[in-house]
Amino acid sequence: MDSVPTQSLPSGDEIPIVGAGTWDVGGDAVKESVDTALEIGYTHVDTAEGYKNEAEIGEVLAEHDREDVFLTSKVLPSNLHYDDVFESLEASLEKLGTSYLDLYLIHWPNPAISLRETFNALERAHEEGLIRNVGVSNFSRYQLMFAQQVADVPIAVNQIELHPWYYREELLEYCQENDIVVEAAAPLARTELFDDPVLNDIGDAYEKTPAQVALKWAVQKDVVVVPKSTSAEHLRQNLDLFEWELEADDVARIDEIDRMDNVYMIDLDDDTYGIPP
């Protein structure tokens, strides 16, 4: 299999456009899933402090070349004070068995803690080489604008819920205009869109699954996707996105599906705050 295409980050690093998501998978299941993903060609693994599976993922990474893996983790919103960020980061690094993360995200905004304080910690961690790129997750446009004002390090990524039922077009455009890569969390709406008639109709025409159509739709918009799967077959299908293209008319049909129907959070654009899944 050819290498997975990438998106460029402000640092010059390259983030693979498809990653292995690991939310809500633990124990032997996450070890088997990540190991299979790395064996079949994935080079991007996404985890988080709150997923409670970093130690298991670390066991798998120990059997692979660390330099070949783009590794992301996230700090919980309750741990965004300066010292807490370092405590969380050091714990994540130890569990993952690595001296650095390719990307470290603020998992959710927390209005009770100064964002400037959090970014001061992230900037120091970046300067010390503990994290190569800094990003956020579940930030609205307004929250991103404020973050950009207080951060002295580029905000490389905003990981948000984005899929055909929840197409965040204005937020996507803002991020791309500001050189912030968008990562789609829950890009398959946690399997809820598998029965969508439009995705199935388009999938039949291309001889692809509804999941592949949804992922390809995002990828063609330069969105990085991190679908979760514990099935080897589905892991392979989720990576099979690069030797075919959706026609513009089909992309438009999928755009029009948008039901503003999210699966894990409230509307980011009303500037309220979600609760971590």
Stockholm file with secondary structure:
# STOCKHOLM 1.0

chainA/1-277         MDSVPTQSLPSGDEIPIVGAGTWDVGGDAVKESVDTALEIGYTHVDTAEGYKNEAEIGEVLAEHDREDVFLTSKVLPSNLHYDDVFESLEASLEKLGTSYLDLYLIHWPNPAISLRETFNALERAHEEGLIRNVGVSNFSRYQLMFAQQVADVPIAVNQIELHPWYYREELLEYCQENDIVVEAAAPLARTELFDDPVLNDIGDAYEKTPAQVALKWAVQKDVVVVPKSTSAEHLRQNLDLFEWELEADDVARIDEIDRMDNVYMIDLDDDTYGIPP
#=GR chainA/1-277 SS CCCCCEEECTTSCEEESBCEECTTCCHHHHHHHHHHHHHHTCCEEECCGGGTCHHHHHHHHTTSCGGGCEEEEEECGGGCSHHHHHHHHHHHHHHHTCSCBSEEEECSCCTTSCHHHHHHHHHHHHHTTSBSCEEEESCCHHHHHHHHHHCSSCEEEEEEECBTTBCCHHHHHHHHHTTCEEEEESTTGGGGGGGCHHHHHHHHHHTCCHHHHHHHHHHTTTCEECCBCSCHHHHHHHHCCSSCCCCHHHHHHHHTTCCCCCSSCCCGGGTCCCCCC
#=GC SS_cons         CCCCCEEECTTSCEEESBCEECTTCCHHHHHHHHHHHHHHTCCEEECCGGGTCHHHHHHHHTTSCGGGCEEEEEECGGGCSHHHHHHHHHHHHHHHTCSCBSEEEECSCCTTSCHHHHHHHHHHHHHTTSBSCEEEESCCHHHHHHHHHHCSSCEEEEEEECBTTBCCHHHHHHHHHTTCEEEEESTTGGGGGGGCHHHHHHHHHHTCCHHHHHHHHHHTTTCEECCBCSCHHHHHHHHCCSSCCCCHHHHHHHHTTCCCCCSSCCCGGGTCCCCCC
//
